[in-house]
Amino acid sequence: MTRLQMRYERKTTLLKKAHNYSMLMILSYFSAIAVTLFVGVLIDIITDNTDLMIDVCTLTFLGFGLLGILCMALSFIYTEKAFERN
C-alpha cells in the first residue's frame, strides 16, 4: 500500500467519523426538543406539579443540548484532522 493510498484511507475514515458525529449532533438537538416536550407533558399529567416539570425539562433539555455541542466539537476536530497537511 502506498503512502498516498494510506493518506486517502485515513482521510476518508476521519471524514466518515465526522459525518457520523454531525448526524448524532442533529439527532440530539431534535431529541432535546421532542423528549423535553414529551417528558414535560407526561410529568404535568401524572403529578400536576409545575416546579418539578420545569426542573426536569430544564435538565433534560440541557443534557441533550450538551450532547449535541460535544458531538459538534468532535465533528469539527475530525474534519480538521482529515484536512491537515501531514
Biopython code that builds the backbone (N, CA, C, O; Angstrom):
import numpy as np
from Bio.PDB.StructureBuilder import StructureBuilder

atoms = [
    (1, "MET", "N", (0.854, -1.166, 0.000)),
    (1, "MET", "CA", (0.000, 0.000, 0.000)),
    (1, "MET", "C", (0.906, 1.238, 0.000)),
    (1, "MET", "O", (1.820, 1.355, 0.817)),
    (2, "THR", "N", (0.646, 2.112, -0.889)),
    (2, "THR", "CA", (1.493, 3.302, -0.997)),
    (2, "THR", "C", (1.090, 4.349, 0.034)),
    (2, "THR", "O", (0.039, 4.265, 0.669)),
    (3, "ARG", "N", (1.957, 5.325, 0.171)),
    (3, "ARG", "CA", (1.718, 6.401, 1.134)),
    (3, "ARG", "C", (0.478, 7.221, 0.762)),
    (3, "ARG", "O", (-0.264, 7.670, 1.636)),
    (4, "LEU", "N", (0.267, 7.409, -0.523)),
    (4, "LEU", "CA", (-0.893, 8.162, -0.994)),
    (4, "LEU", "C", (-2.198, 7.428, -0.683)),
    (4, "LEU", "O", (-3.187, 8.047, -0.293)),
    (5, "GLN", "N", (-2.192, 6.102, -0.858)),
    (5, "GLN", "CA", (-3.385, 5.318, -0.541)),
    (5, "GLN", "C", (-3.680, 5.349, 0.957)),
    (5, "GLN", "O", (-4.836, 5.455, 1.367)),
    (6, "MET", "N", (-2.632, 5.257, 1.766)),
    (6, "MET", "CA", (-2.825, 5.308, 3.218)),
    (6, "MET", "C", (-3.378, 6.666, 3.646)),
    (6, "MET", "O", (-4.249, 6.741, 4.513)),
    (7, "ARG", "N", (-2.872, 7.732, 3.039)),
    (7, "ARG", "CA", (-3.368, 9.064, 3.367)),
    (7, "ARG", "C", (-4.841, 9.221, 2.954)),
    (7, "ARG", "O", (-5.640, 9.823, 3.672)),
    (8, "TYR", "N", (-5.180, 8.665, 1.780)),
    (8, "TYR", "CA", (-6.558, 8.738, 1.306)),
    (8, "TYR", "C", (-7.503, 7.957, 2.223)),
    (8, "TYR", "O", (-8.592, 8.433, 2.542)),
    (9, "GLU", "N", (-7.090, 6.763, 2.647)),
    (9, "GLU", "CA", (-7.933, 5.962, 3.540)),
    (9, "GLU", "C", (-8.091, 6.622, 4.899)),
    (9, "GLU", "O", (-9.173, 6.592, 5.486)),
    (10, "ARG", "N", (-7.014, 7.218, 5.401)),
    (10, "ARG", "CA", (-7.096, 7.923, 6.684)),
    (10, "ARG", "C", (-8.060, 9.107, 6.577)),
    (10, "ARG", "O", (-8.860, 9.357, 7.479)),
    (11, "LYS", "N", (-7.968, 9.825, 5.464)),
    (11, "LYS", "CA", (-8.846, 10.980, 5.269)),
    (11, "LYS", "C", (-10.307, 10.558, 5.176)),
    (11, "LYS", "O", (-11.180, 11.204, 5.757)),
    (12, "THR", "N", (-10.577, 9.479, 4.448)),
    (12, "THR", "CA", (-11.973, 9.048, 4.319)),
    (12, "THR", "C", (-12.530, 8.531, 5.640)),
    (12, "THR", "O", (-13.693, 8.784, 5.955)),
    (13, "THR", "N", (-11.715, 7.806, 6.426)),
    (13, "THR", "CA", (-12.224, 7.334, 7.715)),
    (13, "THR", "C", (-12.474, 8.488, 8.675)),
    (13, "THR", "O", (-13.456, 8.474, 9.416)),
    (14, "LEU", "N", (-11.602, 9.483, 8.670)),
    (14, "LEU", "CA", (-11.832, 10.636, 9.546)),
    (14, "LEU", "C", (-13.065, 11.415, 9.115)),
    (14, "LEU", "O", (-13.818, 11.895, 9.962)),
    (15, "LEU", "N", (-13.279, 11.546, 7.826)),
    (15, "LEU", "CA", (-14.468, 12.249, 7.359)),
    (15, "LEU", "C", (-15.744, 11.452, 7.632)),
    (15, "LEU", "O", (-16.796, 12.047, 7.868)),
    (16, "LYS", "N", (-15.673, 10.126, 7.603)),
    (16, "LYS", "CA", (-16.837, 9.308, 7.973)),
    (16, "LYS", "C", (-17.170, 9.486, 9.448)),
    (16, "LYS", "O", (-18.339, 9.584, 9.822)),
    (17, "LYS", "N", (-16.127, 9.528, 10.290)),
    (17, "LYS", "CA", (-16.370, 9.760, 11.715)),
    (17, "LYS", "C", (-16.976, 11.137, 11.938)),
    (17, "LYS", "O", (-17.893, 11.287, 12.745)),
    (18, "ALA", "N", (-16.470, 12.146, 11.230)),
    (18, "ALA", "CA", (-17.014, 13.495, 11.363)),
    (18, "ALA", "C", (-18.479, 13.539, 10.922)),
    (18, "ALA", "O", (-19.304, 14.210, 11.542)),
    (19, "HIS", "N", (-18.786, 12.819, 9.851)),
    (19, "HIS", "CA", (-20.168, 12.776, 9.374)),
    (19, "HIS", "C", (-21.079, 12.090, 10.396)),
    (19, "HIS", "O", (-22.195, 12.549, 10.641)),
    (20, "ASN", "N", (-20.606, 11.002, 10.986)),
    (20, "ASN", "CA", (-21.414, 10.296, 11.986)),
    (20, "ASN", "C", (-21.673, 11.179, 13.207)),
    (20, "ASN", "O", (-22.785, 11.201, 13.734)),
    (21, "TYR", "N", (-20.654, 11.901, 13.652)),
    (21, "TYR", "CA", (-20.842, 12.788, 14.795)),
    (21, "TYR", "C", (-21.770, 13.957, 14.455)),
    (21, "TYR", "O", (-22.522, 14.412, 15.316)),
    (22, "SER", "N", (-21.728, 14.441, 13.232)),
    (22, "SER", "CA", (-22.646, 15.522, 12.874)),
    (22, "SER", "C", (-24.090, 15.028, 12.809)),
    (22, "SER", "O", (-25.009, 15.764, 13.167)),
    (23, "MET", "N", (-24.299, 13.795, 12.357)),
    (23, "MET", "CA", (-25.647, 13.230, 12.370)),
    (23, "MET", "C", (-26.139, 13.024, 13.804)),
    (23, "MET", "O", (-27.310, 13.262, 14.102)),
    (24, "LEU", "N", (-25.246, 12.582, 14.687)),
    (24, "LEU", "CA", (-25.605, 12.420, 16.095)),
    (24, "LEU", "C", (-25.921, 13.768, 16.736)),
    (24, "LEU", "O", (-26.786, 13.858, 17.607)),
    (25, "MET", "N", (-25.222, 14.812, 16.307)),
    (25, "MET", "CA", (-25.493, 16.150, 16.815)),
    (25, "MET", "C", (-26.909, 16.587, 16.432)),
    (25, "MET", "O", (-27.659, 17.076, 17.277)),
    (26, "ILE", "N", (-27.267, 16.412, 15.178)),
    (26, "ILE", "CA", (-28.609, 16.798, 14.729)),
    (26, "ILE", "C", (-29.670, 15.976, 15.450)),
    (26, "ILE", "O", (-30.698, 16.512, 15.863)),
    (27, "LEU", "N", (-29.423, 14.677, 15.603)),
    (27, "LEU", "CA", (-30.368, 13.814, 16.310)),
    (27, "LEU", "C", (-30.524, 14.231, 17.767)),
    (27, "LEU", "O", (-31.632, 14.204, 18.304)),
    (28, "SER", "N", (-29.435, 14.615, 18.407)),
    (28, "SER", "CA", (-29.538, 15.016, 19.819)),
    (28, "SER", "C", (-30.278, 16.339, 19.971)),
    (28, "SER", "O", (-30.983, 16.539, 20.960)),
    (29, "TYR", "N", (-30.128, 17.247, 19.002)),
    (29, "TYR", "CA", (-30.886, 18.504, 19.081)),
    (29, "TYR", "C", (-32.383, 18.257, 18.899)),
    (29, "TYR", "O", (-33.200, 18.845, 19.608)),
    (30, "PHE", "N", (-32.743, 17.394, 17.954)),
    (30, "PHE", "CA", (-34.157, 17.058, 17.792)),
    (30, "PHE", "C", (-34.686, 16.307, 19.008)),
    (30, "PHE", "O", (-35.822, 16.522, 19.431)),
    (31, "SER", "N", (-33.869, 15.432, 19.565)),
    (31, "SER", "CA", (-34.275, 14.699, 20.760)),
    (31, "SER", "C", (-34.451, 15.633, 21.944)),
    (31, "SER", "O", (-35.330, 15.423, 22.780)),
    (32, "ALA", "N", (-33.618, 16.664, 22.020)),
    (32, "ALA", "CA", (-33.751, 17.630, 23.113)),
    (32, "ALA", "C", (-35.135, 18.261, 23.103)),
    (32, "ALA", "O", (-35.763, 18.414, 24.152)),
    (33, "ILE", "N", (-35.598, 18.618, 21.944)),
    (33, "ILE", "CA", (-36.919, 19.250, 21.846)),
    (33, "ILE", "C", (-38.032, 18.232, 22.073)),
    (33, "ILE", "O", (-38.939, 18.464, 22.872)),
    (34, "ALA", "N", (-37.959, 17.104, 21.369)),
    (34, "ALA", "CA", (-39.045, 16.119, 21.430)),
    (34, "ALA", "C", (-39.151, 15.465, 22.808)),
    (34, "ALA", "O", (-40.246, 15.359, 23.362)),
    (35, "VAL", "N", (-38.039, 15.033, 23.353)),
    (35, "VAL", "CA", (-38.074, 14.350, 24.651)),
    (35, "VAL", "C", (-38.472, 15.328, 25.757)),
    (35, "VAL", "O", (-39.211, 14.966, 26.672)),
    (36, "THR", "N", (-37.984, 16.560, 25.672)),
    (36, "THR", "CA", (-38.350, 17.549, 26.686)),
    (36, "THR", "C", (-39.850, 17.826, 26.670)),
    (36, "THR", "O", (-40.476, 17.909, 27.726)),
    (37, "LEU", "N", (-40.423, 17.967, 25.490)),
    (37, "LEU", "CA", (-41.869, 18.190, 25.422)),
    (37, "LEU", "C", (-42.639, 16.979, 25.935)),
    (37, "LEU", "O", (-43.606, 17.123, 26.683)),
    (38, "PHE", "N", (-42.210, 15.785, 25.532)),
    (38, "PHE", "CA", (-42.898, 14.567, 25.965)),
    (38, "PHE", "C", (-42.808, 14.391, 27.474)),
    (38, "PHE", "O", (-43.811, 14.104, 28.128)),
    (39, "VAL", "N", (-41.610, 14.561, 28.028)),
    (39, "VAL", "CA", (-41.428, 14.392, 29.472)),
    (39, "VAL", "C", (-42.199, 15.463, 30.231)),
    (39, "VAL", "O", (-42.798, 15.184, 31.270)),
    (40, "GLY", "N", (-42.183, 16.682, 29.716)),
    (40, "GLY", "CA", (-42.921, 17.761, 30.376)),
    (40, "GLY", "C", (-44.411, 17.507, 30.432)),
    (40, "GLY", "O", (-45.035, 17.693, 31.476)),
    (41, "VAL", "N", (-44.982, 17.085, 29.328)),
    (41, "VAL", "CA", (-46.417, 16.786, 29.301)),
    (41, "VAL", "C", (-46.731, 15.589, 30.183)),
    (41, "VAL", "O", (-47.742, 15.578, 30.885)),
    (42, "LEU", "N", (-45.865, 14.580, 30.148)),
    (42, "LEU", "CA", (-46.090, 13.383, 30.963)),
    (42, "LEU", "C", (-46.039, 13.707, 32.452)),
    (42, "LEU", "O", (-46.886, 13.235, 33.210)),
    (43, "ILE", "N", (-45.070, 14.497, 32.883)),
    (43, "ILE", "CA", (-44.975, 14.867, 34.297)),
    (43, "ILE", "C", (-46.146, 15.757, 34.700)),
    (43, "ILE", "O", (-46.663, 15.646, 35.812)),
    (44, "ASP", "N", (-46.560, 16.635, 33.800)),
    (44, "ASP", "CA", (-47.695, 17.504, 34.107)),
    (44, "ASP", "C", (-48.973, 16.692, 34.259)),
    (44, "ASP", "O", (-49.802, 17.004, 35.113)),
    (45, "ILE", "N", (-49.145, 15.665, 33.451)),
    (45, "ILE", "CA", (-50.344, 14.832, 33.548)),
    (45, "ILE", "C", (-50.305, 13.974, 34.814)),
    (45, "ILE", "O", (-51.304, 13.857, 35.523)),
    (46, "ILE", "N", (-49.141, 13.372, 35.091)),
    (46, "ILE", "CA", (-49.050, 12.433, 36.211)),
    (46, "ILE", "C", (-49.067, 13.153, 37.557)),
    (46, "ILE", "O", (-49.868, 12.818, 38.430)),
    (47, "THR", "N", (-48.183, 14.146, 37.729)),
    (47, "THR", "CA", (-48.014, 14.733, 39.063)),
    (47, "THR", "C", (-48.734, 16.060, 39.251)),
    (47, "THR", "O", (-49.057, 16.429, 40.380)),
    (48, "ASP", "N", (-48.989, 16.780, 38.170)),
    (48, "ASP", "CA", (-49.594, 18.112, 38.227)),
    (48, "ASP", "C", (-48.757, 19.061, 39.103)),
    (48, "ASP", "O", (-49.289, 19.909, 39.819)),
    (49, "ASN", "N", (-47.429, 18.886, 39.020)),
    (49, "ASN", "CA", (-46.501, 19.708, 39.778)),
    (49, "ASN", "C", (-45.671, 20.528, 38.791)),
    (49, "ASN", "O", (-44.828, 19.979, 38.082)),
    (50, "THR", "N", (-45.905, 21.817, 38.744)),
    (50, "THR", "CA", (-45.242, 22.671, 37.759)),
    (50, "THR", "C", (-43.757, 22.836, 38.057)),
    (50, "THR", "O", (-42.943, 22.864, 37.133)),
    (51, "ASP", "N", (-43.397, 22.943, 39.321)),
    (51, "ASP", "CA", (-41.980, 23.113, 39.662)),
    (51, "ASP", "C", (-41.153, 21.902, 39.252)),
    (51, "ASP", "O", (-40.054, 22.050, 38.718)),
    (52, "LEU", "N", (-41.671, 20.718, 39.498)),
    (52, "LEU", "CA", (-40.969, 19.501, 39.098)),
    (52, "LEU", "C", (-40.863, 19.421, 37.583)),
    (52, "LEU", "O", (-39.826, 19.021, 37.056)),
    (53, "MET", "N", (-41.915, 19.794, 36.885)),
    (53, "MET", "CA", (-41.909, 19.753, 35.424)),
    (53, "MET", "C", (-40.839, 20.693, 34.872)),
    (53, "MET", "O", (-40.112, 20.324, 33.950)),
    (54, "ILE", "N", (-40.735, 21.890, 35.419)),
    (54, "ILE", "CA", (-39.745, 22.860, 34.935)),
    (54, "ILE", "C", (-38.329, 22.362, 35.200)),
    (54, "ILE", "O", (-37.456, 22.488, 34.342)),
    (55, "ASP", "N", (-38.097, 21.798, 36.385)),
    (55, "ASP", "CA", (-36.764, 21.303, 36.721)),
    (55, "ASP", "C", (-36.346, 20.143, 35.829)),
    (55, "ASP", "O", (-35.231, 20.130, 35.307)),
    (56, "VAL", "N", (-37.223, 19.181, 35.655)),
    (56, "VAL", "CA", (-36.893, 18.007, 34.846)),
    (56, "VAL", "C", (-36.728, 18.394, 33.381)),
    (56, "VAL", "O", (-35.817, 17.905, 32.712)),
    (57, "CYS", "N", (-37.591, 19.259, 32.880)),
    (57, "CYS", "CA", (-37.482, 19.676, 31.481)),
    (57, "CYS", "C", (-36.198, 20.461, 31.240)),
    (57, "CYS", "O", (-35.565, 20.308, 30.195)),
    (58, "THR", "N", (-35.817, 21.285, 32.182)),
    (58, "THR", "CA", (-34.575, 22.047, 32.032)),
    (58, "THR", "C", (-33.371, 21.118, 32.005)),
    (58, "THR", "O", (-32.490, 21.269, 31.159)),
    (59, "LEU", "N", (-33.325, 20.162, 32.919)),
    (59, "LEU", "CA", (-32.207, 19.221, 32.941)),
    (59, "LEU", "C", (-32.173, 18.340, 31.698)),
    (59, "LEU", "O", (-31.096, 18.060, 31.170)),
    (60, "THR", "N", (-33.315, 17.907, 31.232)),
    (60, "THR", "CA", (-33.365, 17.075, 30.026)),
    (60, "THR", "C", (-32.902, 17.856, 28.814)),
    (60, "THR", "O", (-32.113, 17.359, 28.010)),
    (61, "PHE", "N", (-33.394, 19.082, 28.681)),
    (61, "PHE", "CA", (-33.021, 19.908, 27.538)),
    (61, "PHE", "C", (-31.531, 20.240, 27.556)),
    (61, "PHE", "O", (-30.866, 20.179, 26.522)),
    (62, "LEU", "N", (-31.011, 20.591, 28.727)),
    (62, "LEU", "CA", (-29.590, 20.907, 28.831)),
    (62, "LEU", "C", (-28.709, 19.681, 28.584)),
    (62, "LEU", "O", (-27.636, 19.796, 27.993)),
    (63, "GLY", "N", (-29.158, 18.520, 29.032)),
    (63, "GLY", "CA", (-28.389, 17.294, 28.801)),
    (63, "GLY", "C", (-28.265, 16.957, 27.327)),
    (63, "GLY", "O", (-27.165, 16.697, 26.840)),
    (64, "PHE", "N", (-29.378, 16.960, 26.613)),
    (64, "PHE", "CA", (-29.325, 16.672, 25.181)),
    (64, "PHE", "C", (-28.618, 17.784, 24.418)),
    (64, "PHE", "O", (-27.927, 17.517, 23.435)),
    (65, "GLY", "N", (-28.782, 19.018, 24.856)),
    (65, "GLY", "CA", (-28.076, 20.131, 24.217)),
    (65, "GLY", "C", (-26.580, 20.018, 24.382)),
    (65, "GLY", "O", (-25.827, 20.276, 23.443)),
    (66, "LEU", "N", (-26.140, 19.634, 25.574)),
    (66, "LEU", "CA", (-24.708, 19.446, 25.810)),
    (66, "LEU", "C", (-24.160, 18.296, 24.976)),
    (66, "LEU", "O", (-23.043, 18.379, 24.465)),
    (67, "LEU", "N", (-24.925, 17.239, 24.837)),
    (67, "LEU", "CA", (-24.505, 16.134, 23.976)),
    (67, "LEU", "C", (-24.344, 16.609, 22.535)),
    (67, "LEU", "O", (-23.397, 16.216, 21.854)),
    (68, "GLY", "N", (-25.257, 17.445, 22.070)),
    (68, "GLY", "CA", (-25.150, 17.990, 20.718)),
    (68, "GLY", "C", (-23.927, 18.869, 20.540)),
    (68, "GLY", "O", (-23.272, 18.823, 19.498)),
    (69, "ILE", "N", (-23.615, 19.671, 21.550)),
    (69, "ILE", "CA", (-22.435, 20.529, 21.464)),
    (69, "ILE", "C", (-21.158, 19.693, 21.442)),
    (69, "ILE", "O", (-20.231, 20.000, 20.693)),
    (70, "LEU", "N", (-21.102, 18.648, 22.251)),
    (70, "LEU", "CA", (-19.922, 17.783, 22.256)),
    (70, "LEU", "C", (-19.759, 17.052, 20.917)),
    (70, "LEU", "O", (-18.641, 16.901, 20.425)),
    (71, "CYS", "N", (-20.847, 16.610, 20.343)),
    (71, "CYS", "CA", (-20.768, 15.951, 19.041)),
    (71, "CYS", "C", (-20.338, 16.925, 17.952)),
    (71, "CYS", "O", (-19.605, 16.552, 17.036)),
    (72, "MET", "N", (-20.792, 18.173, 18.047)),
    (72, "MET", "CA", (-20.370, 19.181, 17.082)),
    (72, "MET", "C", (-18.867, 19.431, 17.193)),
    (72, "MET", "O", (-18.180, 19.564, 16.180)),
    (73, "ALA", "N", (-18.361, 19.495, 18.416)),
    (73, "ALA", "CA", (-16.928, 19.702, 18.608)),
    (73, "ALA", "C", (-16.123, 18.530, 18.042)),
    (73, "ALA", "O", (-15.104, 18.738, 17.383)),
    (74, "LEU", "N", (-16.575, 17.308, 18.296)),
    (74, "LEU", "CA", (-15.871, 16.139, 17.750)),
    (74, "LEU", "C", (-15.922, 16.116, 16.222)),
    (74, "LEU", "O", (-14.953, 15.725, 15.570)),
    (75, "SER", "N", (-17.033, 16.527, 15.666)),
    (75, "SER", "CA", (-17.135, 16.590, 14.214)),
    (75, "SER", "C", (-16.148, 17.595, 13.639)),
    (75, "SER", "O", (-15.499, 17.320, 12.631)),
    (76, "PHE", "N", (-16.032, 18.755, 14.273)),
    (76, "PHE", "CA", (-15.063, 19.749, 13.810)),
    (76, "PHE", "C", (-13.633, 19.255, 13.957)),
    (76, "PHE", "O", (-12.804, 19.495, 13.080)),
    (77, "ILE", "N", (-13.334, 18.568, 15.055)),
    (77, "ILE", "CA", (-11.980, 18.056, 15.284)),
    (77, "ILE", "C", (-11.612, 17.022, 14.219)),
    (77, "ILE", "O", (-10.516, 17.074, 13.661)),
    (78, "TYR", "N", (-12.515, 16.088, 13.934)),
    (78, "TYR", "CA", (-12.214, 15.067, 12.931)),
    (78, "TYR", "C", (-12.100, 15.666, 11.531)),
    (78, "TYR", "O", (-11.282, 15.212, 10.732)),
    (79, "THR", "N", (-12.907, 16.672, 11.229)),
    (79, "THR", "CA", (-12.793, 17.323, 9.924)),
    (79, "THR", "C", (-11.461, 18.046, 9.802)),
    (79, "THR", "O", (-10.810, 17.985, 8.760)),
    (80, "GLU", "N", (-11.061, 18.723, 10.853)),
    (80, "GLU", "CA", (-9.771, 19.412, 10.840)),
    (80, "GLU", "C", (-8.618, 18.428, 10.707)),
    (80, "GLU", "O", (-7.662, 18.689, 9.976)),
    (81, "LYS", "N", (-8.697, 17.301, 11.406)),
    (81, "LYS", "CA", (-7.636, 16.289, 11.297)),
    (81, "LYS", "C", (-7.580, 15.685, 9.897)),
    (81, "LYS", "O", (-6.502, 15.326, 9.424)),
    (82, "ALA", "N", (-8.719, 15.569, 9.236)),
    (82, "ALA", "CA", (-8.734, 14.986, 7.900)),
    (82, "ALA", "C", (-8.073, 15.904, 6.881)),
    (82, "ALA", "O", (-7.491, 15.426, 5.907)),
    (83, "PHE", "N", (-8.154, 17.198, 7.088)),
    (83, "PHE", "CA", (-7.621, 18.140, 6.099)),
    (83, "PHE", "C", (-6.292, 18.771, 6.489)),
    (83, "PHE", "O", (-5.836, 19.702, 5.826)),
    (84, "GLU", "N", (-5.663, 18.281, 7.554)),
    (84, "GLU", "CA", (-4.352, 18.839, 7.892)),
    (84, "GLU", "C", (-3.285, 18.258, 6.968)),
    (84, "GLU", "O", (-3.455, 17.171, 6.415)),
    (85, "ARG", "N", (-2.218, 18.970, 6.811)),
    (85, "ARG", "CA", (-1.196, 18.630, 5.831)),
    (85, "ARG", "C", (-0.072, 17.797, 6.441)),
    (85, "ARG", "O", (1.031, 18.308, 6.638)),
    (86, "ASN", "N", (-0.325, 16.539, 6.740)),
    (86, "ASN", "CA", (0.730, 15.650, 7.246)),
    (86, "ASN", "C", (0.813, 14.406, 6.410)),
    (86, "ASN", "O", (1.641, 13.536, 6.678)),
]
sb = StructureBuilder()
sb.init_structure("model")
sb.init_model(0)
sb.init_chain("A")
sb.init_seg("    ")
for serial, (resi, resn, name, xyz) in enumerate(atoms, 1):
    if name == "N":
        sb.init_residue(resn, " ", resi, " ")
    sb.init_atom(name, np.array(xyz, "f"), 0.0, 1.0, " ", f" {name:<3s}", serial, name[0])
structure = sb.get_structure()
